[in-house]
Every structure is written in structure tokens, then in C-alpha cells.
Amino acid sequence: MPTISLCMIVKNEEMHIARCLDSIAELVDEIIIVDTGSTDRTVEIASAYTSKVYSYPWTDDFSDARNYSFSKASMDYCMWMDADDIMEKTERDKFLQLKKSLLPDTDIVMMKYHTAFDENGRPSFSYFRERWIRNSSKYRWVGAVHEVIPPSGKVIYSDIAICHKKINAKDPDRNLKIYQKMLSDGKTLDARQQYYYGRELYYHKQYEEAVSVFEQFLQSADGWVENKIEACSICANCYEQLGRENSALMTLLRSMSFDLPRAELCCDIGKYFLEHGNYRNAVYWYETALHTQKDEYSGGFVLPDCYDYIPLLQLCVCYDKMGDRQKAKEYNERAGLCKPYSKAYLYNKDYFDRLQIS
């Protein structure tokens, strides 16, 4: 059975770190903690779980710190987690079973990463990340921000999930400042860095700058197709915020020049037509979203609700606007099968009950 080193980089995580380690400590064979300058009780708390706690100067480079943590590992595989991540109890038996059954020629194990949740705690945003990585010098992190290990060798996918659950917010400007410092130092951002830099500008409501970065990224021959498609969605949001609605729609439609339609983008296009009162066109795009196959293994960001709940709920709205309340009710009932606890579904249900739609 392979052995696993849990490798973490931390700073001022006294509110999170015990919760994280309590959820995973018994499942791994070694815990490596690299502290990058905590001024709270993070090191004290971590030291109760492992003697392998190291200090490392922060250099505005997440890959640098993560690679240092991997360099301290002595087990067969390195596993990373952030301090505000947890492994739910439902995943622990699967984790142990994978350790027992993992074939020795496996280089990387991809696991689900749930980073947002609906009102009932169900994952509403997820994607696969490299989670177990063979302890070898050939596997190293790259990227100062939104760091990644380029996959190679034998890669397998597991449905085991890690959940990202923050208790307190961190510095919202940190990533943007790192990118801006890179640019001021004369560094050139590669395609992946451009994509994430554009996202950071969008989060900071710097829409004109974000559009400029995204347009440059989209016109480049470089860049991963999933990032290109997601960039179309975010860039369209920027255009919308700037009052350039036609550019927003054209950018959403542009996403289909990179690959087949994604339900997420179909819902964006449906929303555009719904908000502009073009219900017939909105129906077309929500129906398209509803019949689009979800590919969780593409590596891209997945919004599960865009493949059933959201288009069903919005088709209810569209048909109600068009006066076909019977069909609207039917779509609402189908949305309710997805999320019987949804406030929107329950509100619509009460609406149709009052109208006495049979």
C-alpha cells in the first residue's frame, strides 16, 4: 500500500488548521507544514499534529512555497491541501480504499474539489485537481498564483472530494497584487496567467482592464480550451457591466468557436435573452443547456445546476411570461425534483397553487 505525505503551506490559519488536520490526519502517513510567516497560533496548533513544521520566507510565489513543502516529503506520494479545506467523513472510507487498491504505476490522482455550496450544502461549483502526486523531482508546481502541476505519466480520476470551506476571508487583493508586481518587474504573463489575471481584475471591478486582458488571451493561439470558454463568460460579464450588451452576447456566442456548447454558457445566453424579453430565444438556449452532456473530466470548472436545475427553473419563467402556465408549472415541478428545498421552486409552487393550475 502506498504511503502519503500531506504537504501544506500556511499563514495565519489558526481558525482553520485544526479542522483541516482533524479531517485528514489519520488517513496519511506524514504531515508536512510549511509556515510562511504566521503571527497567530498557527504554528503552535500545527505542532500538536506533527513535528515536521518548517518556516519558509514568503516570496509572493505559491509554487515556490509548495515545492519547498514537497521537498520535505519522504513518502511515496505528496498530497496537498489548503488550511481551509476539509475531507468530509463520507469520503474517508473511499480514501482508504483507494490507498489499498492504487496501482503502483500511478503517477497522479485527480480528485474532485468542491469550492461552493447551495443552501442545502450541496456542491454548486466543482472541478478536478491533482491531489496525490508521485514524490519525484519531475513533478513540481508552476505559477506564482493559481499554481498547478502539469499532468504527465499515468493519471487516474477518483470521485473522492475535498471541500473548500472558509471560515474567515483572506486578503482579497493578494493575488491581484502579485500579478501587478510581476508586470511591474517586467515579467511576461503566459496564457494561463493572463486568464487568471483577467479574473482577478474582474473580481476587483476593473472591467475595462479585464476586457483588455481577456481579449488578448482569447486572440492568442495559446491557452487551454476550458480557460478560453470560461474567459468568454467572464469577459461577457465585464461587457455587461460596461453597458456594452451586444459585445456581451457576441462574446458568449464566441465560446462555441472553441468547442461544443457548455451548459454554463448556454445558461448565460439564455439569461441574456430572458432579460431582453426575447423568451422564444431564451427557451432555445435553456433547452440546449438541459440537453448538454456534463463532462466532469474535462478539467474545467463545472456548475452542476446549469445542467438541470437552472434551465428547468428558467424555462418555468419563460413559459409563464409567454402565457403557457401549464408548461411553466411542469418545468417548475421538474426543478423541484432537483432541489425540493429551493426557495425559488417553493415560491413558484405557491404561485401556481394560488392560480389553481392543475
DRENDO-1510 file (C-alpha; in Angstrom, 1 decimal, always signed):
<recs>
REC; n; res; u; v; w
REC; 1; MET; +0.0; +0.0; +0.0 .
REC; 2; PRO; +1.4; +3.4; -0.9 .
REC; 3; THR; +2.4; +6.0; +1.7 .
REC; 4; ILE; +1.3; +9.6; +1.5 .
REC; 5; SER; +2.8; +12.8; +2.8 .
REC; 6; LEU; +0.3; +15.6; +3.4 .
REC; 7; CYS; +2.1; +18.8; +2.4 .
REC; 8; MET; +0.6; +22.2; +3.4 .
REC; 9; ILE; +1.6; +25.8; +3.2 .
REC; 10; VAL; +0.0; +28.0; +5.8 .
REC; 11; LYS; +0.0; +31.5; +7.2 .
REC; 12; ASN; -2.3; +32.8; +10.0 .
REC; 13; GLU; -4.7; +29.9; +9.8 .
REC; 14; GLU; -5.5; +29.4; +13.5 .
REC; 15; MET; -9.2; +29.4; +12.7 .
REC; 16; HIS; -8.9; +26.7; +10.0 .
REC; 17; ILE; -5.9; +24.4; +10.5 .
REC; 18; ALA; -7.2; +22.1; +13.3 .
REC; 19; ARG; -10.4; +21.5; +11.5 .
REC; 20; CYS; -8.5; +20.6; +8.4 .
REC; 21; LEU; -6.0; +18.3; +10.1 .
REC; 22; ASP; -8.7; +16.6; +12.2 .
REC; 23; SER; -10.3; +15.6; +9.0 .
REC; 24; ILE; -7.3; +14.0; +7.3 .
REC; 25; ALA; -4.5; +13.3; +9.9 .
REC; 26; GLU; -5.4; +9.6; +10.5 .
REC; 27; LEU; -5.5; +8.9; +6.7 .
REC; 28; VAL; -2.0; +10.0; +5.8 .
REC; 29; ASP; +1.4; +8.7; +6.8 .
REC; 30; GLU; +3.2; +12.0; +7.3 .
REC; 31; ILE; +2.3; +15.7; +7.7 .
REC; 32; ILE; +4.5; +18.4; +6.4 .
REC; 33; ILE; +3.6; +22.0; +7.4 .
REC; 34; VAL; +5.4; +25.0; +5.9 .
REC; 35; ASP; +4.6; +28.2; +7.6 .
REC; 36; THR; +5.2; +31.4; +5.6 .
REC; 37; GLY; +5.1; +34.0; +8.3 .
REC; 38; SER; +2.2; +33.4; +10.7 .
REC; 39; THR; +1.8; +35.9; +13.6 .
REC; 40; ASP; -1.1; +33.9; +15.3 .
REC; 41; ARG; -1.2; +30.4; +16.8 .
REC; 42; THR; -0.9; +28.5; +13.5 .
REC; 43; VAL; +2.5; +27.0; +14.3 .
REC; 44; GLU; +1.5; +26.1; +17.8 .
REC; 45; ILE; -1.6; +24.3; +16.6 .
REC; 46; ALA; +0.1; +22.5; +13.8 .
REC; 47; SER; +2.9; +21.3; +16.1 .
REC; 48; ALA; +0.3; +19.3; +18.0 .
REC; 49; TYR; -0.2; +17.2; +14.9 .
REC; 50; THR; +3.3; +16.9; +13.6 .
REC; 51; SER; +6.9; +17.6; +14.4 .
REC; 52; LYS; +7.6; +18.5; +10.8 .
REC; 53; VAL; +6.8; +22.2; +10.9 .
REC; 54; TYR; +9.1; +24.4; +8.9 .
REC; 55; SER; +9.4; +28.1; +8.4 .
REC; 56; TYR; +9.9; +29.5; +4.9 .
REC; 57; PRO; +10.1; +33.1; +3.7 .
REC; 58; TRP; +7.2; +34.2; +1.6 .
REC; 59; THR; +8.3; +35.3; -1.9 .
REC; 60; ASP; +4.9; +36.2; -3.5 .
REC; 61; ASP; +5.1; +32.8; -5.2 .
REC; 62; PHE; +2.8; +29.9; -4.2 .
REC; 63; SER; +4.7; +27.4; -6.4 .
REC; 64; ASP; +7.9; +28.2; -4.6 .
REC; 65; ALA; +6.4; +27.5; -1.2 .
REC; 66; ARG; +4.6; +24.4; -2.3 .
REC; 67; ASN; +7.7; +23.0; -3.9 .
REC; 68; TYR; +9.6; +23.6; -0.7 .
REC; 69; SER; +6.9; +21.6; +1.2 .
REC; 70; PHE; +7.2; +18.7; -1.3 .
REC; 71; SER; +11.0; +18.7; -0.9 .
REC; 72; LYS; +10.4; +17.8; +2.8 .
REC; 73; ALA; +8.2; +14.8; +2.0 .
REC; 74; SER; +9.6; +11.3; +2.4 .
REC; 75; MET; +6.6; +9.1; +1.4 .
REC; 76; ASP; +5.6; +7.6; -2.0 .
REC; 77; TYR; +3.1; +10.4; -2.8 .
REC; 78; CYS; +2.6; +14.0; -1.9 .
REC; 79; MET; -0.9; +15.3; -1.2 .
REC; 80; TRP; -1.7; +19.0; -0.9 .
REC; 81; MET; -4.5; +20.7; +1.0 .
REC; 82; ASP; -5.1; +24.3; +2.0 .
REC; 83; ALA; -5.8; +25.0; +5.6 .
REC; 84; ASP; -9.5; +25.9; +4.9 .
REC; 85; ASP; -10.0; +22.6; +3.1 .
REC; 86; ILE; -11.6; +19.5; +4.8 .
REC; 87; MET; -12.3; +15.9; +3.9 .
REC; 88; GLU; -15.8; +15.1; +4.9 .
REC; 89; LYS; -16.5; +11.8; +6.9 .
REC; 90; THR; -18.3; +10.4; +3.9 .
REC; 91; GLU; -15.1; +10.4; +1.9 .
REC; 92; ARG; -12.7; +8.8; +4.4 .
REC; 93; ASP; -13.5; +5.2; +3.6 .
REC; 94; LYS; -13.1; +5.8; -0.1 .
REC; 95; PHE; -9.8; +7.5; +0.6 .
REC; 96; LEU; -8.5; +4.4; +2.5 .
REC; 97; GLN; -9.9; +2.0; -0.2 .
REC; 98; LEU; -8.0; +4.0; -2.9 .
REC; 99; LYS; -4.8; +3.7; -0.9 .
REC; 100; LYS; -5.2; -0.1; -0.7 .
REC; 101; SER; -6.1; -0.5; -4.4 .
REC; 102; LEU; -3.9; +2.1; -6.1 .
REC; 103; LEU; -1.8; +0.5; -8.8 .
REC; 104; PRO; +2.0; +1.2; -8.3 .
REC; 105; ASP; +2.4; +2.7; -11.8 .
REC; 106; THR; +0.0; +5.6; -10.9 .
REC; 107; ASP; +1.7; +9.0; -11.1 .
REC; 108; ILE; -1.1; +11.5; -10.3 .
REC; 109; VAL; -4.5; +11.0; -8.7 .
REC; 110; MET; -7.1; +13.7; -9.6 .
REC; 111; MET; -9.8; +14.3; -7.0 .
REC; 112; LYS; -12.9; +16.5; -7.0 .
REC; 113; TYR; -12.6; +19.9; -5.4 .
REC; 114; HIS; -15.9; +21.4; -4.2 .
REC; 115; THR; -15.5; +25.1; -3.7 .
REC; 116; ALA; -19.1; +26.4; -3.4 .
REC; 117; PHE; -22.3; +25.1; -2.0 .
REC; 118; ASP; -26.0; +25.8; -2.2 .
REC; 119; GLU; -28.4; +26.5; +0.7 .
REC; 120; ASN; -28.6; +22.8; +1.5 .
REC; 121; GLY; -24.9; +22.2; +1.5 .
REC; 122; ARG; -24.9; +20.5; -1.9 .
REC; 123; PRO; -21.8; +21.3; -4.1 .
REC; 124; SER; -22.7; +24.0; -6.7 .
REC; 125; PHE; -19.2; +24.5; -8.1 .
REC; 126; SER; -16.5; +21.9; -8.6 .
REC; 127; TYR; -13.7; +20.7; -10.7 .
REC; 128; PHE; -10.9; +18.1; -10.6 .
REC; 129; ARG; -7.4; +18.9; -9.2 .
REC; 130; GLU; -4.2; +17.0; -8.9 .
REC; 131; ARG; -4.3; +15.7; -5.3 .
REC; 132; TRP; -1.9; +12.8; -4.9 .
REC; 133; ILE; +1.4; +13.3; -6.9 .
REC; 134; ARG; +4.2; +10.8; -7.1 .
REC; 135; ASN; +7.1; +12.0; -4.9 .
REC; 136; SER; +9.5; +12.7; -7.7 .
REC; 137; SER; +11.6; +15.7; -8.8 .
REC; 138; LYS; +9.8; +15.6; -12.2 .
REC; 139; TYR; +6.6; +16.8; -10.6 .
REC; 140; ARG; +6.9; +20.4; -9.5 .
REC; 141; TRP; +4.4; +23.3; -9.1 .
REC; 142; VAL; +4.5; +26.2; -11.6 .
REC; 143; GLY; +2.8; +29.6; -11.4 .
REC; 144; ALA; +3.2; +32.3; -8.8 .
REC; 145; VAL; -0.6; +32.4; -8.4 .
REC; 146; HIS; -3.2; +29.7; -9.1 .
REC; 147; GLU; -0.3; +27.2; -9.2 .
REC; 148; VAL; -0.6; +23.9; -10.9 .
REC; 149; ILE; +1.4; +20.7; -11.5 .
REC; 150; PRO; +1.3; +19.9; -15.2 .
REC; 151; PRO; -0.1; +16.4; -15.5 .
REC; 152; SER; +2.1; +13.7; -17.1 .
REC; 153; GLY; +2.6; +10.0; -16.7 .
REC; 154; LYS; -0.3; +7.8; -15.6 .
REC; 155; VAL; -3.2; +10.0; -14.4 .
REC; 156; ILE; -6.3; +8.5; -12.8 .
REC; 157; TYR; -9.5; +10.1; -11.7 .
REC; 158; SER; -11.3; +9.5; -8.4 .
REC; 159; ASP; -14.7; +10.7; -7.2 .
REC; 160; ILE; -13.2; +11.4; -3.8 .
REC; 161; ALA; -13.8; +15.0; -2.9 .
REC; 162; ILE; -12.1; +17.7; -0.9 .
REC; 163; CYS; -14.3; +20.6; +0.2 .
REC; 164; HIS; -13.0; +24.2; +0.4 .
REC; 165; LYS; -14.9; +25.8; +3.3 .
REC; 166; LYS; -13.6; +29.2; +4.5 .
REC; 167; ILE; -14.5; +30.5; +8.0 .
REC; 168; ASN; -12.9; +33.9; +7.5 .
REC; 169; ALA; -12.0; +35.8; +4.4 .
REC; 170; LYS; -8.3; +36.3; +3.5 .
REC; 171; ASP; -6.7; +39.3; +1.8 .
REC; 172; PRO; -8.9; +39.8; -1.3 .
REC; 173; ASP; -6.2; +41.9; -3.0 .
REC; 174; ARG; -3.3; +39.4; -2.6 .
REC; 175; ASN; -3.5; +37.7; -6.0 .
REC; 176; LEU; -4.0; +40.8; -8.0 .
REC; 177; LYS; -1.0; +42.5; -6.2 .
REC; 178; ILE; +1.2; +39.5; -7.1 .
REC; 179; TYR; +0.2; +39.8; -10.8 .
REC; 180; GLN; +0.7; +43.5; -10.8 .
REC; 181; LYS; +4.1; +43.1; -9.2 .
REC; 182; MET; +5.1; +40.6; -11.8 .
REC; 183; LEU; +4.2; +43.0; -14.6 .
REC; 184; SER; +5.9; +45.9; -12.9 .
REC; 185; ASP; +9.1; +43.8; -12.6 .
REC; 186; GLY; +9.0; +43.3; -16.4 .
REC; 187; LYS; +7.7; +39.7; -16.4 .
REC; 188; THR; +5.5; +38.5; -19.2 .
REC; 189; LEU; +2.4; +36.6; -18.3 .
REC; 190; ASP; +1.9; +33.3; -20.1 .
REC; 191; ALA; -1.6; +32.4; -21.4 .
REC; 192; ARG; -2.7; +30.7; -18.2 .
REC; 193; GLN; -1.5; +33.7; -16.1 .
REC; 194; GLN; -3.4; +36.1; -18.4 .
REC; 195; TYR; -6.6; +34.2; -17.9 .
REC; 196; TYR; -6.3; +34.3; -14.1 .
REC; 197; TYR; -5.1; +37.9; -14.1 .
REC; 198; GLY; -8.2; +38.8; -16.1 .
REC; 199; ARG; -10.3; +37.0; -13.5 .
REC; 200; GLU; -8.7; +39.0; -10.7 .
REC; 201; LEU; -9.3; +42.3; -12.5 .
REC; 202; TYR; -13.0; +41.3; -12.9 .
REC; 203; TYR; -13.3; +40.4; -9.2 .
REC; 204; HIS; -12.0; +43.9; -8.4 .
REC; 205; LYS; -14.5; +45.5; -10.8 .
REC; 206; GLN; -11.7; +46.8; -13.1 .
REC; 207; TYR; -13.8; +45.9; -16.1 .
REC; 208; GLU; -12.1; +47.8; -18.9 .
REC; 209; GLU; -8.7; +46.4; -17.9 .
REC; 210; ALA; -10.2; +42.9; -17.6 .
REC; 211; VAL; -11.7; +43.1; -21.1 .
REC; 212; SER; -8.3; +44.1; -22.5 .
REC; 213; VAL; -6.6; +41.2; -20.8 .
REC; 214; PHE; -9.3; +38.7; -21.8 .
REC; 215; GLU; -9.4; +39.8; -25.4 .
REC; 216; GLN; -5.7; +39.4; -25.7 .
REC; 217; PHE; -6.0; +35.9; -24.2 .
REC; 218; LEU; -8.8; +34.9; -26.5 .
REC; 219; GLN; -7.0; +36.1; -29.6 .
REC; 220; SER; -3.8; +34.2; -28.6 .
REC; 221; ALA; -3.1; +30.8; -30.2 .
REC; 222; ASP; -2.0; +29.6; -26.7 .
REC; 223; GLY; -4.2; +28.7; -23.8 .
REC; 224; TRP; -6.3; +25.8; -22.7 .
REC; 225; VAL; -9.7; +25.4; -24.3 .
REC; 226; GLU; -11.5; +25.3; -21.0 .
REC; 227; ASN; -9.9; +28.5; -19.9 .
REC; 228; LYS; -10.9; +30.1; -23.3 .
REC; 229; ILE; -14.6; +29.1; -22.8 .
REC; 230; GLU; -14.7; +30.3; -19.2 .
REC; 231; ALA; -13.0; +33.6; -20.3 .
REC; 232; CYS; -15.8; +34.2; -22.7 .
REC; 233; SER; -18.3; +34.0; -19.8 .
REC; 234; ILE; -16.4; +36.4; -17.6 .
REC; 235; CYS; -15.5; +38.8; -20.4 .
REC; 236; ALA; -19.2; +38.9; -21.3 .
REC; 237; ASN; -20.0; +39.9; -17.7 .
REC; 238; CYS; -17.4; +42.7; -18.0 .
REC; 239; TYR; -19.0; +44.0; -21.2 .
REC; 240; GLU; -22.4; +43.9; -19.5 .
REC; 241; GLN; -21.1; +45.9; -16.5 .
REC; 242; LEU; -19.8; +48.4; -19.0 .
REC; 243; GLY; -23.2; +48.7; -20.7 .
REC; 244; ARG; -21.9; +47.1; -23.9 .
REC; 245; GLU; -24.6; +44.4; -24.2 .
REC; 246; ASN; -24.1; +43.5; -27.8 .
REC; 247; SER; -20.5; +42.8; -27.1 .
REC; 248; ALA; -21.5; +40.7; -24.2 .
REC; 249; LEU; -23.7; +38.5; -26.4 .
REC; 250; MET; -21.1; +38.2; -29.1 .
REC; 251; THR; -18.5; +37.1; -26.6 .
REC; 252; LEU; -20.8; +34.4; -25.2 .
REC; 253; LEU; -21.5; +33.1; -28.7 .
REC; 254; ARG; -17.8; +33.2; -29.4 .
REC; 255; SER; -17.3; +30.5; -26.8 .
REC; 256; MET; -18.6; +28.0; -29.3 .
REC; 257; SER; -15.7; +28.7; -31.7 .
REC; 258; PHE; -13.5; +26.8; -29.2 .
REC; 259; ASP; -15.6; +23.7; -28.6 .
REC; 260; LEU; -19.2; +22.3; -28.4 .
REC; 261; PRO; -21.6; +24.3; -26.2 .
REC; 262; ARG; -21.2; +24.1; -22.5 .
REC; 263; ALA; -24.4; +24.2; -20.4 .
REC; 264; GLU; -22.9; +27.0; -18.3 .
REC; 265; LEU; -22.5; +29.3; -21.4 .
REC; 266; CYS; -26.0; +28.2; -22.7 .
REC; 267; CYS; -27.5; +29.4; -19.5 .
REC; 268; ASP; -25.6; +32.7; -19.8 .
REC; 269; ILE; -27.0; +33.2; -23.3 .
REC; 270; GLY; -30.5; +32.2; -22.2 .
REC; 271; LYS; -30.3; +34.7; -19.4 .
REC; 272; TYR; -29.3; +37.4; -21.9 .
REC; 273; PHE; -32.4; +36.8; -24.0 .
REC; 274; LEU; -34.7; +36.4; -21.0 .
REC; 275; GLU; -33.6; +39.7; -19.6 .
REC; 276; HIS; -34.2; +41.3; -23.0 .
REC; 277; GLY; -37.7; +39.9; -23.2 .
REC; 278; ASN; -36.9; +37.5; -26.1 .
REC; 279; TYR; -38.5; +34.5; -24.4 .
REC; 280; ARG; -38.5; +32.3; -27.5 .
REC; 281; ASN; -34.7; +32.6; -27.9 .
REC; 282; ALA; -34.2; +32.1; -24.2 .
REC; 283; VAL; -36.2; +28.9; -24.3 .
REC; 284; TYR; -34.0; +27.6; -27.1 .
REC; 285; TRP; -30.8; +28.2; -25.1 .
REC; 286; TYR; -32.1; +26.8; -21.8 .
REC; 287; GLU; -33.4; +23.7; -23.6 .
REC; 288; THR; -29.9; +23.4; -25.2 .
REC; 289; ALA; -28.4; +23.6; -21.7 .
REC; 290; LEU; -30.8; +21.0; -20.4 .
REC; 291; HIS; -29.7; +18.5; -23.1 .
REC; 292; THR; -26.0; +19.2; -22.9 .
REC; 293; GLN; -23.9; +16.4; -21.6 .
REC; 294; LYS; -21.8; +17.2; -18.5 .
REC; 295; ASP; -18.2; +16.3; -18.7 .
REC; 296; GLU; -16.7; +16.4; -15.3 .
REC; 297; TYR; -13.4; +15.0; -16.6 .
REC; 298; SER; -12.6; +17.9; -18.9 .
REC; 299; GLY; -10.7; +19.6; -16.1 .
REC; 300; GLY; -12.8; +22.7; -16.5 .
REC; 301; PHE; -15.0; +24.4; -13.9 .
REC; 302; VAL; -18.4; +22.8; -13.6 .
REC; 303; LEU; -21.6; +24.3; -12.3 .
REC; 304; PRO; -23.8; +21.3; -11.9 .
REC; 305; ASP; -27.0; +23.3; -11.6 .
REC; 306; CYS; -26.6; +24.5; -15.2 .
REC; 307; TYR; -27.3; +21.0; -16.4 .
REC; 308; ASP; -30.7; +20.6; -14.8 .
REC; 309; TYR; -32.0; +22.9; -12.0 .
REC; 310; ILE; -31.2; +26.4; -13.5 .
REC; 311; PRO; -32.5; +25.7; -17.1 .
REC; 312; LEU; -35.6; +24.0; -15.7 .
REC; 313; LEU; -36.3; +26.9; -13.4 .
REC; 314; GLN; -35.7; +29.5; -16.1 .
REC; 315; LEU; -37.9; +27.6; -18.6 .
REC; 316; CYS; -40.6; +27.9; -16.0 .
REC; 317; VAL; -40.2; +31.6; -16.0 .
REC; 318; CYS; -40.0; +31.8; -19.8 .
REC; 319; TYR; -43.2; +29.8; -20.4 .
REC; 320; ASP; -45.0; +31.8; -17.7 .
REC; 321; LYS; -44.0; +35.0; -19.4 .
REC; 322; MET; -45.4; +33.6; -22.7 .
REC; 323; GLY; -48.7; +32.7; -21.0 .
REC; 324; ASP; -48.3; +28.9; -21.0 .
REC; 325; ARG; -48.7; +28.4; -17.3 .
REC; 326; GLN; -49.3; +24.7; -17.6 .
REC; 327; LYS; -46.0; +24.1; -19.2 .
REC; 328; ALA; -44.4; +26.6; -16.8 .
REC; 329; LYS; -45.7; +24.6; -13.8 .
REC; 330; GLU; -44.4; +21.3; -15.3 .
REC; 331; TYR; -40.9; +22.8; -15.6 .
REC; 332; ASN; -41.0; +24.1; -12.0 .
REC; 333; GLU; -42.0; +20.6; -10.8 .
REC; 334; ARG; -39.0; +19.2; -12.6 .
REC; 335; ALA; -36.8; +21.8; -11.0 .
REC; 336; GLY; -38.3; +20.8; -7.6 .
REC; 337; LEU; -37.1; +17.2; -8.3 .
REC; 338; CYS; -33.6; +18.5; -8.4 .
REC; 339; LYS; -33.9; +20.7; -5.4 .
REC; 340; PRO; -37.1; +20.3; -3.3 .
REC; 341; TYR; -35.7; +22.7; -0.7 .
REC; 342; SER; -35.1; +25.5; -3.2 .
REC; 343; LYS; -36.8; +28.8; -2.2 .
REC; 344; ALA; -37.3; +29.7; -5.9 .
REC; 345; TYR; -39.1; +26.4; -6.6 .
REC; 346; LEU; -41.2; +26.7; -3.4 .
REC; 347; TYR; -42.2; +30.3; -4.3 .
REC; 348; ASN; -43.2; +29.2; -7.8 .
REC; 349; LYS; -45.1; +26.2; -6.4 .
REC; 350; ASP; -47.1; +28.5; -4.2 .
REC; 351; TYR; -47.7; +30.9; -7.2 .
REC; 352; PHE; -49.1; +28.1; -9.3 .
REC; 353; ASP; -51.2; +26.7; -6.4 .
REC; 354; ARG; -52.8; +30.1; -6.0 .
REC; 355; LEU; -53.6; +30.2; -9.7 .
REC; 356; GLN; -55.1; +26.7; -9.3 .
REC; 357; ILE; -53.0; +25.4; -12.3 .
REC; 358; SER; -53.8; +21.7; -12.3 .
</recs>
